Amino acid sequence: MTVTINPLFPDVNPDTVDDAAIVIMYCFVVLYSILFLVCFAVLIHALVRMAGWNIVKLLKVLLPWPILARDISLLLNLGNAEYMTGAVSTQPSVFFIFTTGAAGYLLFSVFLLLVLFWIYLFHSSSAKIETFVKRLLYTYVAINVVVYATWFTLLIFMSVYPSKLDTIHEVEGTYAASLNILVGISFCLYGTKLLILLQKQQQINFITKRIFVLTVVCTTLFFLRSLWILLNEFLFMSTSTGLLNLFGATFNDLFCELLPITFILVVLCWPTHKKAFSQLADSERTSFPPLKSYDTDLNS
């Protein structure tokens, strides 16, 4: 095997980096497998014990799949250090790109549902709950159809034009980064708007703190994911950046996938969400409290 000396870290042995990458992969397989089993158990509990459908139940159903996708991707490449250290330009096939990218798109779908809930809560809070949910789900499905259709189209182009794979993959990476930036901006914008509107509502004060934490965490998460995707596509393009690639891949898996899914899981399973949705259920035959009316109070 040809040993490539890293000009940024000349004292670091590339073989040592590869060994560390393999150890990290095994650790991630264990962590992802455990988290998937927990999320899947929560999914089964939600399907069996929760009557009807609401946002909490939908999120519980969606949570396991990004974790499973990443776990499968790791298992398919277990023992291959280049999975963690390799540059984007060394990715061997469209199948490899598909398996490594699926988790990110599935994670996007999970958080898209949450941010759409906030957007509709802000703009359509006076709608009847049936209308509210239908509008939300129609929008969610439509956006996902467009997002995944575009992604699969780019994957097909990579297959049809293998000589242009790197260039098309750069387009796909920019596309994925743009999606993450849009979700991050939406969390920041509508999380802030909801916090302003809800700050005087004492009866739902316990929700305000959670929205603040979700706003900060989700905004930071998706901006970091976007930054890493762009760095990986356009800066870390050589085998000599293996240590940086390993650090970035580890950071992405740990802080941009495992941690946020765990965080959302804790938020969904925390007992106070039952109080919130029981209040919404009481309004099922009427309407949501019109949040817009509180904007006037805040400006007066």
C-alpha positions in Angstrom: 0.0 0.0 0.0 1.3 3.5 -0.9 1.7 5.6 2.2 0.7 9.3 1.7 2.2 11.7 4.1 -0.2 14.3 5.3 1.4 17.8 4.8 -0.8 19.3 7.5 0.2 16.6 10.0 3.5 15.2 8.8 4.2 13.4 12.1 0.9 11.4 11.9 1.3 8.0 10.4 -1.5 7.3 7.9 -1.7 3.7 9.0 -2.5 5.0 12.6 -5.3 7.1 11.1 -6.7 4.1 9.3 -6.6 2.0 12.5 -8.3 4.7 14.4 -11.0 5.0 11.7 -11.8 1.3 11.9 -12.0 1.4 15.7 -14.4 4.4 15.5 -16.5 2.6 12.9 -17.0 -0.4 15.2 -17.9 2.0 18.1 -20.4 3.8 15.9 -22.0 0.5 14.8 -22.6 -0.3 18.4 -24.0 3.1 19.2 -26.2 3.3 16.1 -27.5 -0.2 16.7 -28.5 0.5 20.3 -30.1 3.8 19.4 -32.0 2.1 16.5 -33.4 -0.6 18.9 -34.5 2.1 21.3 -36.2 4.2 18.6 -37.8 1.1 17.1 -39.2 0.1 20.5 -40.6 3.6 20.8 -42.1 3.3 17.3 -43.8 0.0 18.3 -45.1 1.5 21.5 -46.5 4.5 19.6 -48.3 2.3 17.1 -49.8 0.0 19.7 -50.5 2.4 22.6 -51.2 5.8 21.0 -54.7 6.2 19.5 -55.1 8.2 16.4 -52.3 10.2 14.8 -50.6 13.4 15.8 -47.2 15.1 15.3 -45.5 13.2 18.2 -46.6 9.8 16.8 -45.5 10.7 13.3 -42.1 11.8 14.6 -41.7 8.6 16.6 -42.5 6.5 13.5 -39.9 8.5 11.4 -37.0 8.5 14.0 -35.6 5.0 13.6 -34.9 5.1 9.9 -32.0 7.6 9.6 -30.3 5.6 12.4 -30.9 2.3 10.5 -29.6 3.8 7.2 -26.4 5.0 8.8 -26.0 1.7 10.6 -26.4 -0.3 7.4 -23.9 2.0 5.6 -21.3 1.4 8.4 -21.9 -2.3 8.3 -21.5 -2.5 4.5 -18.1 -0.8 4.8 -16.9 -2.2 8.1 -13.2 -2.6 8.1 -12.8 -0.1 5.2 -11.0 2.9 6.7 -11.6 5.0 3.6 -15.3 5.2 4.5 -14.2 7.6 7.3 -10.9 9.0 5.9 -11.4 9.0 2.1 -12.0 12.1 0.1 -15.2 12.7 -1.8 -13.3 12.3 -5.1 -12.3 8.7 -4.1 -15.9 7.5 -3.6 -16.1 4.3 -5.7 -19.6 4.0 -6.9 -23.1 5.4 -7.1 -24.3 2.7 -4.7 -21.7 3.9 -2.2 -22.9 7.5 -2.6 -26.5 6.3 -2.1 -25.8 4.3 1.0 -23.7 7.0 2.6 -26.2 9.8 1.8 -29.5 8.1 2.6 -29.2 8.8 6.4 -28.8 12.5 5.8 -31.9 12.8 3.6 -33.9 10.7 6.1 -32.7 12.9 8.9 -33.8 15.9 6.8 -37.3 14.4 6.5 -37.6 14.0 10.3 -36.7 17.6 11.1 -38.7 18.9 8.1 -41.9 17.6 9.8 -41.1 19.4 13.0 -40.2 22.7 11.3 -43.4 22.5 9.1 -45.4 22.0 12.3 -44.0 25.2 13.7 -44.6 27.1 10.4 -48.2 26.0 10.2 -48.7 26.6 13.9 -47.6 30.2 13.3 -49.6 30.8 10.1 -52.6 28.6 10.5 -53.2 28.4 14.3 -56.8 29.5 13.9 -57.7 26.6 11.6 -59.6 23.5 12.8 -57.3 20.7 13.8 -58.4 18.5 10.9 -57.6 21.2 8.3 -54.4 22.0 10.1 -53.1 18.4 10.0 -54.2 17.9 6.4 -52.4 21.0 5.2 -49.3 20.1 7.1 -49.2 16.5 5.8 -49.9 17.5 2.2 -47.1 20.0 2.3 -44.7 17.5 4.0 -45.4 14.8 1.4 -45.1 17.3 -1.5 -41.7 18.6 -0.3 -40.4 15.1 0.3 -41.5 14.0 -3.2 -39.6 16.9 -4.8 -36.5 16.4 -2.6 -36.2 12.7 -3.2 -37.1 12.9 -6.9 -34.3 15.5 -7.3 -31.8 13.3 -5.4 -32.6 10.1 -7.3 -32.4 12.1 -10.6 -28.9 13.2 -9.7 -28.0 9.6 -8.7 -29.3 8.4 -12.1 -27.2 11.0 -13.9 -24.1 9.7 -12.0 -24.9 6.2 -13.2 -25.5 7.3 -16.8 -22.5 9.6 -17.0 -19.8 7.9 -14.8 -17.0 10.1 -16.3 -18.9 13.1 -14.7 -19.5 11.4 -11.4 -17.4 13.8 -9.4 -18.9 16.9 -10.9 -22.5 15.7 -10.5 -21.7 14.6 -6.9 -20.5 18.2 -6.2 -23.9 19.4 -7.5 -25.6 16.8 -5.3 -23.5 17.9 -2.3 -24.4 21.5 -2.8 -28.1 20.6 -3.1 -27.9 18.6 0.2 -26.2 21.5 1.9 -28.8 23.9 0.6 -31.6 21.8 2.0 -29.9 21.8 5.4 -29.4 25.5 5.3 -33.1 26.1 4.5 -34.2 23.9 7.4 -31.8 25.6 9.7 -33.0 29.1 8.7 -36.7 27.9 9.1 -36.0 26.6 12.6 -34.3 29.9 13.6 -36.9 32.1 12.0 -40.1 30.4 13.2 -38.7 29.2 16.5 -38.0 32.9 17.3 -41.4 34.0 16.1 -43.2 31.3 18.2 -41.1 32.2 21.3 -42.2 35.9 20.9 -45.8 34.9 20.5 -45.9 32.4 23.3 -43.9 34.3 25.9 -47.1 35.8 27.5 -49.1 32.6 27.5 -48.7 31.2 31.0 -50.9 28.2 30.5 -48.4 26.8 28.0 -45.3 28.2 29.6 -43.7 24.7 29.9 -43.6 24.5 26.1 -41.7 27.8 25.6 -38.4 26.5 27.1 -38.6 23.4 24.9 -39.1 25.5 21.8 -36.1 27.6 22.7 -33.9 24.6 23.2 -35.1 23.0 19.9 -34.6 26.3 18.1 -31.0 26.6 19.2 -30.1 22.9 18.7 -31.8 22.4 15.4 -30.5 25.7 13.9 -26.9 24.9 15.0 -27.3 21.3 13.8 -28.3 22.0 10.2 -25.8 24.9 9.7 -23.0 22.6 10.9 -24.2 19.8 8.6 -24.3 22.2 5.7 -20.8 23.4 6.5 -19.4 19.9 6.8 -21.0 18.8 3.5 -19.5 21.8 1.6 -16.1 21.4 3.2 -16.1 17.7 2.3 -17.1 18.4 -1.3 -14.8 21.3 -2.1 -11.9 21.5 0.4 -11.1 18.0 1.8 -10.5 16.6 -1.7 -7.2 14.7 -1.2 -6.1 11.5 0.4 -3.6 13.7 2.3 -6.5 15.2 4.4 -7.4 11.8 5.9 -7.1 12.9 9.5 -9.3 15.9 8.8 -11.8 13.7 6.9 -11.8 11.3 9.9 -12.5 14.2 12.3 -15.2 15.6 10.2 -17.0 12.3 9.6 -16.8 11.5 13.3 -18.1 14.9 14.3 -21.0 14.6 11.8 -22.0 11.1 12.9 -21.8 11.9 16.6 -23.1 15.5 16.8 -25.2 15.9 13.7 -26.9 12.5 13.7 -26.7 10.5 16.9 -27.0 13.5 19.3 -30.0 15.2 17.6 -31.9 12.0 17.2 -31.3 11.2 20.8 -32.3 14.7 21.8 -35.6 14.6 19.8 -36.3 11.1 21.3 -35.9 12.5 24.8 -38.1 15.5 24.0 -40.9 13.2 22.5 -40.8 10.8 25.4 -40.7 13.4 28.1 -44.0 13.2 30.0 -45.0 16.9 29.5 -45.7 16.4 25.8 -48.8 14.4 26.8 -50.1 17.5 28.6 -49.6 19.6 25.4 -51.4 17.2 23.1 -54.2 16.6 25.6 -54.8 20.3 25.4 -54.9 20.2 21.6 -57.2 17.2 21.7 -59.7 19.2 23.9 -59.8 21.6 21.0 -60.4 19.0 18.3 -63.9 20.1 17.6 -63.2 23.8 17.8 -59.9 25.4 16.8 -56.4 26.2 17.9 -55.9 29.3 19.9 -55.2 32.1 17.3 -51.6 32.9 18.0 -51.8 35.9 15.7 -54.0 37.7 18.1 -51.2 37.8 20.7 -49.0 39.7 18.3 -51.2 42.7 18.8 -50.8 42.3 22.6 -47.0 42.2 22.3 -46.9 45.3 20.2 -49.3 47.3 22.4 
